[in-house]
Amino acid sequence: MPSLSPAIAEIRRAVRTALQPYAGSGTAIVALSGGADSLALAAATAFEAPKLGLAVRSVTVDHALQPGSAEAAADAAAAATALGIDAAVVRVTVGGDGGPEAAARDARYRALAEAAQATPGTVAVLLGHTLDDQAETVLLGLARGSGASSLAGMAPARRDEATGVRWLRPLLAVRRDTARAACAAAGLTPWDDPHNTDTRFARVRVRERVLPVLETELGPGVAEALARTAEQLREDAEAFAEMIDETIEDIVQPAEAGIAVSVAALAANPAALRHRIIRHVVASEFGASLSRSQTWEVARLVTDWSGQGPIDLPGCHARRRGGLIEFTAGPEGT
């Protein structure tokens, strides 16, 4: 018998490890674009999932953003069917909020979440992001001045509390070249999305220009180092989240039209945890995200109090009243 391709073996092992906790019964949904990463993922899932007692379904999202998108989606579904996968194509309408990349991503995730919710027994939706995607995400976060939570990149497993959908990324430790090699070894022909080489998109510029320069100037292994950094920061973020969950009920109390946090409790915590608590309170109570400068201004109500007045924030106001920092509802600037 011919030996198994190392690339196929690596991807199958990654998928088996990711799905093992959900063995028994149910359905694993593969988000299949038709590109090398998702196609290699689909092939490995088709091989591994049945051995774990799981059915497999693929969902291909047609964003309808370029000529031939419907044909490309149909080809991806046909490739899944040839692998023994129950395949579906979902056409979406992409809005304009947040730019083309963000709008397409939002439409895609909504469609995948709806497909998961409509499929009885769905255990997870599998996404084909690779180590290279993770490295690009970290670099983009650095360029935007994002905090540690953003630099933690994409999680290998995450459950969306709003939809109940579990997202798995089995290939986050696998290089993109490995996925392409697995497709070649299996005789699979991936679709090359023209958007993946369109330098109008920041992620493509990072992929095509920035990472190659870093590899040339700093030596090989930059992508792996960035992925390791994301993993370490994700561990830190998870630890902080657990600390906040353990302490938040003891330091907050209802306030008129909002919520209040104890000044003494905030002051007793180190700055990193204090800032995270402030961001957590605003996000959970008002559904808004604070920038670092906004978080810093709220923290000054605790650490550098000199009688300053209310601070206007996205969706709310913050002010100090006695031993409390009060967050009250209201649009920014009112």
Backbone hydrogen bonds in HBPLUS format (Angstrom, degrees):
<---DONOR---> <-ACCEPTOR-->    atom                        ^
c    i                          cat <-CA-CA->   ^        H-A-AA   ^      H-
h    n   atom  resd res      DA  || num        DHA   H-A  angle D-A-AA Bond
n    s   type  num  typ     dist DA aas  dist angle  dist       angle   num
A0009-ALA N   A0005-SER O   2.94 MM   4  6.19 164.2  1.97 157.7 162.7     1
A0010-GLU N   A0006-PRO O   2.92 MM   4  6.07 154.9  1.98 145.3 151.4     2
A0011-ILE N   A0007-ALA O   3.14 MM   4  6.37 161.5  2.18 149.6 153.7     3
A0012-ARG N   A0008-ILE O   2.90 MM   4  6.07 163.5  1.93 154.2 159.4     4
A0013-ARG N   A0009-ALA O   2.97 MM   4  6.06 157.4  2.02 145.5 151.7     5
A0014-ALA N   A0010-GLU O   3.06 MM   4  6.29 154.2  2.13 142.3 149.1     6
A0015-VAL N   A0011-ILE O   2.98 MM   4  6.22 160.7  2.02 152.3 156.9     7
A0016-ARG N   A0012-ARG O   2.85 MM   4  6.02 163.2  1.88 152.5 157.5     8
A0017-THR N   A0013-ARG O   2.99 MM   4  6.14 160.7  2.03 147.6 152.4     9
A0018-ALA N   A0014-ALA O   3.09 MM   4  6.29 155.5  2.16 142.9 149.4    10
A0019-LEU N   A0015-VAL O   2.95 MM   4  6.13 154.8  2.02 154.2 160.3    11
A0020-GLN N   A0016-ARG O   2.99 MM   4  5.85 136.4  2.18 145.4 155.0    12
A0022-TYR N   A0019-LEU O   2.84 MM   3  5.53 156.2  1.90 127.0 134.7    13
A0023-ALA N   A0020-GLN O   3.22 MM   3  5.31 166.0  2.24 117.9 116.6    14
A0024-GLY N   A0052-LEU O   2.80 MM  28  6.11 159.0  1.84 166.1 168.9    15
A0055-ALA N   A0026-GLY O   2.88 MM  29  6.22 169.1  1.89 157.6 156.3    16
A0027-THR N   A0121-GLY O   2.87 MM  94  5.76 151.9  1.95 129.8 131.2    17
A0123-VAL N   A0027-THR O   2.85 MM  96  5.78 162.8  1.88 147.5 151.5    18
A0028-ALA N   A0055-ALA O   2.81 MM  27  6.17 165.6  1.83 156.1 155.8    19
A0057-ARG N   A0028-ALA O   3.00 MM  29  6.32 156.5  2.05 152.6 154.6    20
A0029-ILE N   A0124-ALA O   3.01 MM  95  6.30 173.7  2.01 164.5 163.8    21
A0126-LEU N   A0029-ILE O   2.64 MM  97  6.01 165.3  1.67 166.4 171.6    22
A0030-VAL N   A0057-ARG O   2.77 MM  27  6.24 156.1  1.83 153.2 161.2    23
A0059-VAL N   A0030-VAL O   2.95 MM  29  6.29 156.1  2.01 158.8 160.6    24
A0031-ALA N   A0126-LEU O   2.94 MM  95  6.02 176.3  1.94 167.4 166.3    25
A0032-LEU N   A0059-VAL O   3.04 MM  27  5.83 155.7  2.10 131.9 139.0    26
A0191-TRP N   A0034-GLY O   2.72 MM 157  5.24 169.2  1.73 131.5 135.4    27
A0039-LEU N   A0035-GLY O   2.88 MM   4  5.88 153.8  1.94 156.6 165.4    28
A0040-ALA N   A0036-ALA O   2.93 MM   4  5.92 163.9  1.96 146.9 151.0    29
A0041-LEU N   A0037-ASP O   3.04 MM   4  6.21 151.5  2.13 140.1 148.7    30
A0042-ALA N   A0038-SER O   2.84 MM   4  6.01 153.8  1.91 141.5 148.3    31
A0043-ALA N   A0039-LEU O   2.99 MM   4  6.24 162.5  2.02 150.3 154.3    32
A0044-ALA N   A0040-ALA O   3.05 MM   4  6.23 161.0  2.09 146.3 151.3    33
A0045-THR N   A0041-LEU O   2.88 MM   4  6.05 156.4  1.94 149.4 156.5    34
A0046-ALA N   A0042-ALA O   2.85 MM   4  6.04 156.8  1.91 150.6 156.8    35
A0047-PHE N   A0043-ALA O   3.19 MM   4  6.42 137.7  2.38 136.7 147.1    36
A0047-PHE N   A0044-ALA O   3.18 MM   3  5.13 128.0  2.47  91.7 105.1    37
A0048-GLU N   A0044-ALA O   2.88 MM   4  6.07 161.8  1.91 152.9 157.8    38
A0049-ALA N   A0045-THR O   2.86 MM   4  5.38 158.8  1.91 140.7 148.0    39
A0051-LYS N   A0048-GLU O   3.13 MM   3  5.53 127.4  2.42 109.2 122.3    40
A0052-LEU N   A0049-ALA O   2.82 MM   3  5.16 146.3  1.94 110.7 121.7    41
A0054-LEU N   A0049-ALA O   3.01 MM   5  5.00 166.6  2.02 134.5 131.7    42
A0053-GLY N   A0050-PRO O   3.04 MM   3  4.91 162.7  2.07 103.6 107.1    43
A0058-SER N   A0086-ASP O   2.91 MM  28  6.27 155.7  1.97 144.7 151.2    44
A0088-ALA N   A0058-SER O   2.96 MM  30  6.14 136.6  2.15 136.3 149.6    45
A0060-THR N   A0088-ALA O   2.88 MM  28  6.25 161.1  1.91 151.5 157.5    46
A0090-VAL N   A0060-THR O   2.80 MM  30  6.14 161.8  1.83 158.4 163.0    47
A0062-ASP N   A0090-VAL O   2.77 MM  28  5.96 161.3  1.80 143.4 150.0    48
A0092-VAL N   A0062-ASP O   3.00 MM  30  6.22 162.7  2.03 159.1 158.7    49
A0069-SER N   A0066-GLN O   3.23 MM   3  5.77 142.2  2.38 143.8 140.3    50
A0072-ALA N   A0068-GLY O   2.98 MM   4  6.23 159.4  2.03 152.7 158.6    51
A0073-ALA N   A0069-SER O   2.92 MM   4  6.13 155.9  1.98 147.7 154.0    52
A0074-ALA N   A0070-ALA O   2.93 MM   4  6.15 155.7  1.99 144.2 151.2    53
A0075-ASP N   A0071-GLU O   2.89 MM   4  6.12 152.8  1.96 147.7 155.1    54
A0076-ALA N   A0072-ALA O   3.02 MM   4  6.28 152.8  2.10 143.9 150.9    55
A0077-ALA N   A0073-ALA O   3.00 MM   4  6.30 159.0  2.05 149.5 154.9    56
A0078-ALA N   A0074-ALA O   2.90 MM   4  6.14 151.7  1.98 144.6 152.8    57
A0079-ALA N   A0075-ASP O   2.91 MM   4  6.19 151.1  2.00 146.5 154.1    58
A0080-ALA N   A0076-ALA O   3.02 MM   4  6.34 152.2  2.10 146.0 153.4    59
A0081-THR N   A0077-ALA O   2.91 MM   4  6.19 158.3  1.96 149.1 155.1    60
A0082-ALA N   A0078-ALA O   2.97 MM   4  6.22 153.7  2.04 146.1 152.7    61
A0083-LEU N   A0079-ALA O   3.21 MM   4  6.48 129.3  2.49 134.0 146.5    62
A0083-LEU N   A0080-ALA O   2.96 MM   3  5.05 134.2  2.17  98.4 111.9    63
A0085-ILE N   A0080-ALA O   2.96 MM   5  5.19 160.0  2.00 143.5 140.8    64
A0084-GLY N   A0081-THR O   2.93 MM   3  5.05 158.6  1.97 107.4 113.3    65
A0099-GLY N   A0096-GLY O   3.42 MM   3  5.79 163.6  2.45 130.9 128.2    66
A0103-ALA N   A0099-GLY O   2.94 MM   4  5.99 162.0  1.97 157.1 163.1    67
A0104-ALA N   A0100-PRO O   2.98 MM   4  6.00 160.3  2.02 144.3 149.4    68
A0105-ARG N   A0101-GLU O   2.97 MM   4  6.16 158.6  2.02 147.7 154.2    69
A0106-ASP N   A0102-ALA O   2.88 MM   4  6.08 161.5  1.91 150.9 155.6    70
A0107-ALA N   A0103-ALA O   3.03 MM   4  6.23 162.7  2.06 147.3 151.9    71
A0108-ARG N   A0104-ALA O   2.92 MM   4  6.08 155.9  1.98 147.2 154.3    72
A0109-TYR N   A0105-ARG O   2.93 MM   4  6.16 167.5  1.95 156.4 158.9    73
A0110-ARG N   A0106-ASP O   3.01 MM   4  6.16 156.1  2.07 147.2 154.0    74
A0111-ALA N   A0107-ALA O   3.07 MM   4  6.24 161.3  2.11 145.3 150.1    75
A0112-LEU N   A0108-ARG O   2.94 MM   4  6.21 159.2  1.98 152.1 158.0    76
A0113-ALA N   A0109-TYR O   2.86 MM   4  5.94 160.7  1.89 146.8 152.4    77
A0114-GLU N   A0110-ARG O   2.90 MM   4  6.10 159.9  1.95 150.5 155.9    78
A0115-ALA N   A0111-ALA O   2.99 MM   4  6.18 152.9  2.06 143.1 150.6    79
A0116-ALA N   A0112-LEU O   2.91 MM   4  6.17 153.3  1.99 147.1 154.4    80
A0117-GLN N   A0113-ALA O   2.91 MM   4  6.15 158.7  1.95 150.4 156.1    81
A0118-ALA N   A0114-GLU O   2.97 MM   4  6.09 140.6  2.12 140.4 150.9    82
A0119-THR N   A0116-ALA O   3.26 MM   3  5.24 153.6  2.33  98.9 106.7    83
A0125-VAL N   A0166-ARG O   2.83 MM  41  6.26 156.4  1.88 162.9 170.7    84
A0168-LEU N   A0125-VAL O   2.89 MM  43  6.04 168.8  1.90 153.5 154.5    85
A0127-LEU N   A0168-LEU O   2.80 MM  41  6.11 161.7  1.83 167.6 174.0    86
A0133-ASP N   A0130-THR O   3.09 MM   3  5.18 117.9  2.49  97.0 111.5    87
A0134-GLN N   A0130-THR O   3.07 MM   4  6.46 153.2  2.15 147.9 155.6    88
A0131-LEU N   A0174-VAL O   2.88 MM  43  5.39 171.7  1.88 144.2 146.2    89
A0135-ALA N   A0131-LEU O   2.94 MM   4  6.27 157.7  1.99 151.7 157.0    90
A0136-GLU N   A0132-ASP O   3.00 MM   4  6.24 159.1  2.04 149.3 154.6    91
A0137-THR N   A0133-ASP O   2.95 MM   4  6.17 152.9  2.02 146.1 153.5    92
A0138-VAL N   A0134-GLN O   3.04 MM   4  6.36 154.8  2.10 151.2 157.1    93
A0139-LEU N   A0135-ALA O   3.08 MM   4  6.35 163.7  2.10 151.5 155.5    94
A0140-LEU N   A0136-GLU O   2.95 MM   4  6.16 160.4  1.99 151.0 156.3    95
A0141-GLY N   A0137-THR O   2.98 MM   4  6.17 152.9  2.05 143.5 151.2    96
A0142-LEU N   A0138-VAL O   2.91 MM   4  6.21 153.9  1.98 150.5 157.5    97
A0143-ALA N   A0139-LEU O   2.97 MM   4  6.22 159.6  2.02 150.0 155.1    98
A0144-ARG N   A0140-LEU O   3.09 MM   4  6.31 139.8  2.26 140.7 150.9    99
A0146-SER N   A0141-GLY O   2.94 MM   5  5.15 169.0  1.96 157.8 154.7   100
A0145-GLY N   A0142-LEU O   3.09 MM   3  5.13 157.1  2.14 103.2 110.3   101
A0150-SER N   A0147-GLY O   3.13 MM   3  5.55 123.1  2.47 106.6 119.2   102
A0151-LEU N   A0147-GLY O   3.05 MM   4  6.36 159.8  2.10 152.2 158.6   103
A0152-ALA N   A0148-ALA O   2.97 MM   4  6.10 121.4  2.32 139.9 153.3   104
A0153-GLY N   A0150-SER O   3.08 MM   3  5.85 164.4  2.10 117.5 121.8   105
A0169-ARG N   A0156-PRO O   2.78 MM  13  4.69 158.8  1.82 140.9 140.4   106
A0158-ARG N   A0167-TRP O   2.94 MM   9  5.23 150.8  2.03 148.4 156.0   107
A0167-TRP N   A0158-ARG O   2.68 MM   9  5.23 171.0  1.68 165.5 164.4   108
A0160-ASP N   A0165-VAL O   2.77 MM   5  5.33 170.0  1.78 161.4 159.2   109
A0164-GLY N   A0160-ASP O   2.65 MM   4  5.24 144.3  1.77 151.7 162.1   110
A0174-VAL N   A0171-LEU O   2.92 MM   3  4.95 164.8  1.95 113.9 116.9   111
A0178-THR N   A0175-ARG O   3.04 MM   3  5.30 130.8  2.29 101.4 114.4   112
A0179-ALA N   A0175-ARG O   3.39 MM   4  6.89 149.5  2.49 146.7 153.9   113
A0180-ARG N   A0176-ARG O   3.14 MM   4  6.53 158.7  2.19 151.6 157.2   114
A0181-ALA N   A0177-ASP O   2.88 MM   4  6.09 153.7  1.95 143.3 151.1   115
A0182-ALA N   A0178-THR O   2.86 MM   4  6.09 147.7  1.97 145.0 153.9   116
A0183-CYS N   A0179-ALA O   3.06 MM   4  6.37 154.2  2.13 146.9 152.9   117
A0184-ALA N   A0180-ARG O   3.05 MM   4  6.35 161.9  2.08 149.0 153.6   118
A0185-ALA N   A0181-ALA O   2.92 MM   4  6.12 158.3  1.96 147.5 153.4   119
A0186-ALA N   A0182-ALA O   3.00 MM   4  6.13 142.4  2.14 142.2 151.9   120
A0188-LEU N   A0183-CYS O   2.84 MM   5  4.81 161.9  1.87 149.8 147.2   121
A0187-GLY N   A0184-ALA O   3.22 MM   3  5.12 156.5  2.27  98.6 105.6   122
A0196-ASN N   A0193-ASP O   2.91 MM   3  5.52 153.9  1.98 118.4 126.1   123
A0197-THR N   A0194-PRO O   3.13 MM   3  5.70 168.2  2.14 116.9 120.3   124
A0198-ASP N   A0195-HIS O   3.28 MM   3  4.92 166.6  2.30  98.8 102.5   125
A0201-PHE N   A0198-ASP O   3.16 MM   3  6.24 173.5  2.17 129.9 131.3   126
A0204-VAL N   A0201-PHE O   3.12 MM   3  5.41 122.1  2.47 102.2 116.0   127
A0205-ARG N   A0201-PHE O   3.15 MM   4  6.55 155.5  2.21 151.4 158.5   128
A0206-VAL N   A0202-ALA O   2.97 MM   4  6.31 154.6  2.04 152.6 159.7   129
A0207-ARG N   A0203-ARG O   2.95 MM   4  6.18 157.2  2.01 144.3 150.7   130
A0208-GLU N   A0204-VAL O   2.74 MM   4  5.86 168.7  1.75 158.7 161.3   131
A0209-ARG N   A0205-ARG O   2.84 MM   4  5.37 150.7  1.93 136.7 144.5   132
A0210-VAL N   A0205-ARG O   3.18 MM   5  6.60 157.4  2.24 143.5 150.5   133
A0211-LEU N   A0206-VAL O   2.91 MM   5  5.94 177.6  1.91 163.6 162.9   134
A0213-VAL N   A0209-ARG O   3.28 MM   4  6.35 153.3  2.35 139.5 146.6   135
A0214-LEU N   A0210-VAL O   2.99 MM   4  6.31 161.6  2.02 157.2 162.6   136
A0215-GLU N   A0211-LEU O   2.90 MM   4  6.12 159.8  1.94 155.4 160.9   137
A0216-THR N   A0212-PRO O   2.94 MM   4  6.11 151.6  2.02 142.9 150.7   138
A0217-GLU N   A0213-VAL O   2.84 MM   4  6.01 168.0  1.85 158.4 161.0   139
A0218-LEU N   A0214-LEU O   2.79 MM   4  5.52 155.7  1.85 144.5 151.6   140
A0219-GLY N   A0215-GLU O   2.96 MM   4  4.87 131.0  2.20 118.6 127.5   141
A0225-ALA N   A0221-GLY O   2.96 MM   4  6.14 154.5  2.02 146.4 153.9   142
A0226-LEU N   A0222-VAL O   2.90 MM   4  6.18 156.8  1.96 154.5 160.3   143
A0227-ALA N   A0223-ALA O   2.98 MM   4  6.24 155.2  2.04 148.5 155.4   144
A0228-ARG N   A0224-GLU O   2.90 MM   4  6.17 153.0  1.97 147.3 154.8   145
A0229-THR N   A0225-ALA O   2.92 MM   4  6.17 153.2  2.00 144.8 152.3   146
A0230-ALA N   A0226-LEU O   3.01 MM   4  6.31 155.0  2.07 145.6 151.7   147
A0231-GLU N   A0227-ALA O   3.03 MM   4  6.34 155.2  2.09 145.6 152.0   148
A0232-GLN N   A0228-ARG O   2.94 MM   4  6.25 159.3  1.99 153.8 158.6   149
A0233-LEU N   A0229-THR O   2.93 MM   4  6.15 164.4  1.95 154.4 158.7   150
A0234-ARG N   A0230-ALA O   2.84 MM   4  5.98 146.9  1.95 145.2 155.0   151
A0235-GLU N   A0231-GLU O   3.07 MM   4  6.34 151.3  2.15 143.6 150.3   152
A0236-ASP N   A0232-GLN O   3.10 MM   4  6.46 154.9  2.17 144.8 151.4   153
A0237-ALA N   A0233-LEU O   2.82 MM   4  6.08 160.3  1.86 149.1 154.7   154
A0238-GLU N   A0234-ARG O   2.90 MM   4  6.09 157.1  1.95 149.6 155.2   155
A0239-ALA N   A0235-GLU O   3.02 MM   4  6.25 151.7  2.10 143.4 151.2   156
A0240-PHE N   A0236-ASP O   2.92 MM   4  6.25 160.9  1.96 155.5 160.2   157
A0241-ALA N   A0237-ALA O   2.91 MM   4  6.12 155.9  1.97 146.0 153.1   158
A0242-GLU N   A0238-GLU O   3.01 MM   4  6.26 152.7  2.09 144.4 150.8   159
A0243-MET N   A0239-ALA O   3.03 MM   4  6.35 155.7  2.09 147.3 154.1   160
A0244-ILE N   A0240-PHE O   2.90 MM   4  6.19 159.7  1.94 154.7 159.8   161
A0245-ASP N   A0241-ALA O   2.94 MM   4  6.15 162.4  1.97 148.6 153.5   162
A0246-GLU N   A0242-GLU O   3.01 MM   4  6.19 148.1  2.11 144.8 153.1   163
A0247-THR N   A0243-MET O   3.10 MM   4  6.30 138.1  2.28 143.0 153.6   164
A0247-THR N   A0244-ILE O   3.15 MM   3  5.24 129.7  2.42  97.7 110.6   165
A0248-ILE N   A0244-ILE O   2.80 MM   4  5.46 152.0  1.87 161.0 163.5   166
A0250-ASP N   A0247-THR O   3.04 MM   3  5.54 136.7  2.23 112.5 124.2   167
A0251-ILE N   A0248-ILE O   3.22 MM   3  5.45 149.2  2.32 104.4 113.0   168
A0262-SER N   A0251-ILE O   2.91 MM  11  5.42 157.7  1.96 157.1 164.3   169
A0253-GLN N   A0260-ALA O   2.92 MM   7  5.34 146.6  2.03 146.7 153.1   170
A0260-ALA N   A0253-GLN O   2.83 MM   7  5.34 160.4  1.87 166.5 171.3   171
A0255-ALA N   A0258-GLY O   3.24 MM   3  5.02 162.0  2.28 115.8 110.7   172
A0258-GLY N   A0255-ALA O   2.98 MM   3  5.02 154.0  2.05 131.8 124.1   173
A0329-ALA N   A0257-ALA O   2.92 MM  72  5.85 160.0  1.96 159.3 161.4   174
A0259-ILE N   A0327-PHE O   2.91 MM  68  5.34 151.9  1.99 149.9 158.4   175
A0327-PHE N   A0259-ILE O   2.75 MM  68  5.34 171.0  1.76 171.0 174.3   176
A0261-VAL N   A0325-ILE O   2.85 MM  64  5.16 153.1  1.92 138.6 146.8   177
A0325-ILE N   A0261-VAL O   2.80 MM  64  5.16 160.0  1.84 150.6 157.6   178
A0266-LEU N   A0262-SER O   3.07 MM   4  6.31 161.2  2.11 146.7 151.7   179
A0263-VAL N   A0323-GLY O   2.93 MM  60  5.33 178.6  1.93 137.4 137.5   180
A0267-ALA N   A0263-VAL O   2.84 MM   4  6.02 161.2  1.88 154.6 160.3   181
A0268-ALA N   A0264-ALA O   3.00 MM   4  6.13 138.7  2.17 140.1 150.5   182
A0269-ASN N   A0266-LEU O   3.22 MM   3  5.48 152.7  2.30 105.2 113.0   183
A0274-ARG N   A0270-PRO O   2.89 MM   4  6.07 164.8  1.91 159.8 164.8   184
A0275-HIS N   A0271-ALA O   2.86 MM   4  5.97 166.7  1.88 157.6 159.5   185
A0276-ARG N   A0272-ALA O   3.23 MM   4  6.37 152.5  2.31 135.6 143.1   186
A0277-ILE N   A0273-LEU O   2.90 MM   4  6.13 154.1  1.97 151.4 158.2   187
A0278-ILE N   A0274-ARG O   3.09 MM   4  6.37 160.3  2.13 149.6 154.3   188
A0279-ARG N   A0275-HIS O   3.03 MM   4  6.30 165.3  2.05 150.0 153.6   189
A0280-HIS N   A0276-ARG O   2.80 MM   4  5.92 154.0  1.87 146.4 154.5   190
A0281-VAL N   A0277-ILE O   2.90 MM   4  6.09 160.7  1.94 153.3 157.3   191
A0282-VAL N   A0278-ILE O   3.17 MM   4  6.42 169.1  2.18 153.1 155.2   192
A0283-ALA N   A0279-ARG O   2.92 MM   4  6.02 160.1  1.96 147.3 153.6   193
A0284-SER N   A0280-HIS O   2.87 MM   4  5.90 168.3  1.88 153.1 156.6   194
A0285-GLU N   A0281-VAL O   2.95 MM   4  5.84 156.2  2.00 145.9 152.7   195
A0286-PHE N   A0282-VAL O   2.89 MM   4  5.42 153.4  1.96 134.7 143.1   196
A0287-GLY N   A0283-ALA O   2.90 MM   4  4.43 131.4  2.14 115.4 122.9   197
A0295-THR N   A0291-SER O   2.95 MM   4  6.17 161.3  1.98 149.6 155.1   198
A0296-TRP N   A0292-ARG O   2.84 MM   4  6.02 155.5  1.90 148.4 155.6   199
A0297-GLU N   A0293-SER O   3.02 MM   4  6.25 151.8  2.10 143.4 150.1   200
A0298-VAL N   A0294-GLN O   3.13 MM   4  6.46 156.3  2.19 149.1 154.6   201
A0299-ALA N   A0295-THR O   2.93 MM   4  6.19 159.1  1.98 149.9 156.3   202
A0300-ARG N   A0296-TRP O   3.00 MM   4  6.27 137.1  2.18 142.5 153.5   203
A0301-LEU N   A0298-VAL O   2.98 MM   3  5.44 146.8  2.09 109.8 119.5   204
A0302-VAL N   A0299-ALA O   2.89 MM   3  5.32 149.6  1.99 108.4 118.1   205
A0303-THR N   A0299-ALA O   2.95 MM   4  6.30 164.6  1.98 153.4 157.0   206
A0304-ASP N   A0300-ARG O   2.83 MM   4  4.65 148.7  1.93 120.1 128.2   207
A0311-ILE N   A0318-ALA O   2.71 MM   7  5.11 159.7  1.74 151.8 159.1   208
A0318-ALA N   A0311-ILE O   2.94 MM   7  5.11 153.2  2.02 140.2 149.0   209
A0313-LEU N   A0316-CYS O   2.84 MM   3  5.24 153.7  1.91 163.6 161.5   210
A0316-CYS N   A0313-LEU O   3.26 MM   3  5.24 161.0  2.29 110.8 116.5   211
A0330-GLY N   A0315-GLY O   3.23 MM  15  5.38 146.2  2.35 125.0 118.9   212
A0317-HIS N   A0328-THR O   2.81 MM  11  5.32 148.9  1.90 150.2 160.6   213
A0328-THR N   A0317-HIS O   2.93 MM  11  5.32 151.5  2.01 142.7 151.8   214
A0319-ARG N   A0326-GLU O   2.98 MM   7  5.40 147.6  2.09 144.6 154.8   215
A0326-GLU N   A0319-ARG O   2.78 MM   7  5.40 156.4  1.83 170.6 170.0   216
A0321-ARG N   A0324-LEU O   2.89 MM   3  5.39 165.4  1.91 156.2 161.2   217
A0324-LEU N   A0321-ARG O   3.10 MM   3  5.39 154.0  2.17 119.7 127.5   218
A0334-THR N   A0331-PRO O   3.17 MM   3  5.87 152.4  2.25 145.5 142.8   219
